[in-house]
Amino acid sequence: MSWNKELLGCIAQLVGLMGVLCWWDGQQRTQLKILFSKEQTTCDHVEDLTRIIAHTPFYKQTKSVRSNDVTILMDTILMILYVIVQTENINWLFRSNTTIRDTIISVSEAALNDEVCLCGYCLLGEALGDDLLKDLKIADNISDYFLNMIQEAWNNSSNKYKPIPLEYLL
């Protein structure tokens, strides 16, 4: 599938709107129940969002800051998936569907944006549980990522870093 700049911008804005709706007035559960009234709708949506972030040319187009449509799209999709996992009883889909897991791992490992990486790893941690996380052997990647992030903060102590929720780091 070919993505031109206009289509990418449109999809990024629509997904961003959906992300905002998920957090409207801090009432995640209410809005998600409206969006996903049936479990099958939720599953279909998770699979559709996963297909978007599985588009490998996007991996090289992400930026270290949310400055382009690809980075915004990837970050927003992972955030939406994370909210879905936290609010819906859908962890079984992430555990049983290896394509979803592999896609999230690929995005987390390839992304140049810290928020995208953290959200991907956090999503895996929330959805999969300890047994599957151990089987995936991504612990080395996660620890390398955290050490690199700490080293970057140390080396660039004059820069201000955007606060990252503690639960992402845990």
C-alpha positions as CSV (number, residue, x, y, z in Angstrom):
1,M,0.0,0.0,0.0
2,S,1.3,3.4,-0.9
3,W,0.9,6.3,1.6
4,N,1.2,9.8,0.2
5,K,1.7,12.8,2.4
6,E,-1.9,13.9,2.4
7,L,-3.3,10.4,3.3
8,L,-0.8,10.1,6.1
9,G,-1.7,13.5,7.5
10,C,-5.4,12.7,7.3
11,I,-5.0,9.4,9.0
12,A,-2.7,10.9,11.7
13,Q,-5.3,13.6,12.4
14,L,-8.2,11.1,12.5
15,V,-6.3,8.8,14.9
16,G,-5.3,11.8,16.9
17,L,-9.0,12.8,17.3
18,M,-9.8,9.3,18.4
19,G,-7.0,9.5,20.9
20,V,-8.4,12.7,22.3
21,L,-11.9,11.2,22.5
22,C,-10.4,8.3,24.6
23,W,-9.2,10.9,27.2
24,W,-12.1,13.4,27.0
25,D,-12.8,14.8,30.5
26,G,-10.6,12.1,32.0
27,Q,-13.4,9.5,31.7
28,Q,-11.6,6.9,29.6
29,R,-14.1,4.1,30.3
30,T,-17.2,6.0,29.2
31,Q,-15.9,7.1,25.8
32,L,-14.3,3.7,25.1
33,K,-17.6,1.9,25.9
34,I,-19.3,4.2,23.3
35,L,-16.6,3.6,20.7
36,F,-16.3,-0.1,21.4
37,S,-19.7,-1.3,22.4
38,K,-18.9,-4.9,21.4
39,E,-15.8,-7.0,22.0
40,Q,-15.5,-7.9,18.3
41,T,-15.4,-4.1,17.4
42,T,-12.6,-3.7,19.9
43,C,-10.7,-6.6,18.4
44,D,-11.2,-5.4,14.8
45,H,-10.0,-1.9,15.8
46,V,-6.9,-3.3,17.6
47,E,-6.0,-5.3,14.5
48,D,-6.6,-2.3,12.2
49,L,-4.4,0.0,14.2
50,T,-1.7,-2.7,14.3
51,R,-1.8,-3.0,10.5
52,I,-1.1,0.7,10.3
53,I,1.9,0.7,12.6
54,A,3.2,-2.5,10.9
55,H,3.9,-0.4,7.8
56,T,7.7,-0.8,8.0
57,P,8.7,2.4,6.0
58,F,7.2,4.3,8.9
59,Y,9.9,3.0,11.2
60,K,12.7,5.1,9.5
61,Q,10.5,8.2,9.3
62,T,9.9,8.5,13.1
63,K,11.6,11.5,14.7
64,S,13.0,11.9,18.2
65,V,10.3,14.5,18.8
66,R,6.6,14.6,17.7
67,S,7.4,16.8,14.7
68,N,6.0,14.8,11.8
69,D,2.8,12.9,11.0
70,V,4.5,9.5,11.2
71,T,5.7,10.0,14.7
72,I,2.4,11.5,15.8
73,L,0.6,8.5,14.2
74,M,2.8,5.9,15.8
75,D,2.7,7.5,19.2
76,T,-1.1,8.0,19.2
77,I,-1.8,4.5,18.0
78,L,0.3,3.0,20.7
79,M,-1.3,5.2,23.3
80,I,-4.8,4.2,22.1
81,L,-3.8,0.5,22.3
82,Y,-2.5,1.0,25.8
83,V,-5.7,2.7,26.9
84,I,-7.7,-0.1,25.4
85,V,-5.6,-2.7,27.2
86,Q,-6.0,-0.8,30.5
87,T,-9.8,-0.4,30.2
88,E,-11.1,-3.3,28.2
89,N,-10.8,-7.0,28.9
90,I,-8.8,-7.6,25.7
91,N,-5.4,-8.9,26.9
92,W,-6.2,-12.3,25.5
93,L,-6.0,-10.9,22.0
94,F,-2.5,-9.6,22.5
95,R,-1.5,-12.9,24.1
96,S,-2.9,-15.1,21.3
97,N,-2.1,-13.0,18.3
98,T,1.6,-13.1,17.5
99,T,1.3,-10.6,14.7
100,I,0.2,-7.9,17.1
101,R,2.9,-8.8,19.6
102,D,5.6,-8.9,16.9
103,T,4.5,-5.6,15.4
104,I,4.6,-3.8,18.8
105,I,8.1,-5.3,19.5
106,S,9.3,-4.2,16.0
107,V,8.0,-0.6,16.5
108,S,9.4,-0.4,20.0
109,E,12.8,-1.5,18.9
110,A,13.0,0.5,15.7
111,A,11.4,3.8,16.8
112,L,13.6,6.9,17.3
113,N,11.1,8.5,19.6
114,D,11.4,7.7,23.4
115,E,7.6,8.0,24.0
116,V,6.9,5.5,21.2
117,C,9.4,3.1,22.6
118,L,8.2,3.4,26.2
119,C,4.6,3.2,25.2
120,G,5.2,0.0,23.2
121,Y,7.2,-1.7,26.0
122,C,4.6,-0.5,28.5
123,L,1.8,-1.9,26.3
124,L,3.6,-5.3,26.1
125,G,4.1,-5.4,29.8
126,E,0.5,-4.6,30.5
127,A,-1.0,-7.0,28.0
128,L,1.2,-10.0,28.1
129,G,2.2,-10.7,31.7
130,D,5.5,-12.0,33.0
131,D,5.4,-15.4,31.5
132,L,5.0,-14.3,27.9
133,L,7.4,-11.4,28.4
134,K,10.1,-13.8,29.5
135,D,9.5,-16.0,26.5
136,L,9.9,-13.0,24.1
137,K,13.3,-12.3,25.5
138,I,13.0,-8.5,25.1
139,A,14.3,-7.8,28.6
140,D,17.8,-7.0,27.2
141,N,16.3,-4.5,24.7
142,I,14.3,-2.8,27.4
143,S,17.2,-2.6,29.8
144,D,19.5,-1.3,27.1
145,Y,16.9,1.2,26.2
146,F,16.5,2.5,29.8
147,L,20.3,2.6,30.3
148,N,20.7,4.6,27.0
149,M,17.9,7.0,28.1
150,I,19.6,7.6,31.5
151,Q,23.0,8.1,29.8
152,E,21.4,10.6,27.3
153,A,19.9,12.5,30.2
154,W,23.2,12.5,32.0
155,N,25.2,13.6,29.0
156,N,22.7,16.4,28.2
157,S,21.9,17.6,31.6
158,S,21.3,21.1,30.4
159,N,18.4,20.0,28.3
160,K,14.9,19.8,29.8
161,Y,13.2,16.4,29.3
162,K,9.5,16.0,29.0
163,P,8.2,14.2,32.1
164,I,7.6,10.5,31.5
165,P,4.9,8.8,33.6
166,L,6.5,6.5,36.2
167,E,4.3,3.6,35.3
168,Y,6.0,3.6,31.8
169,L,9.3,3.0,33.4
170,L,8.1,0.3,35.8
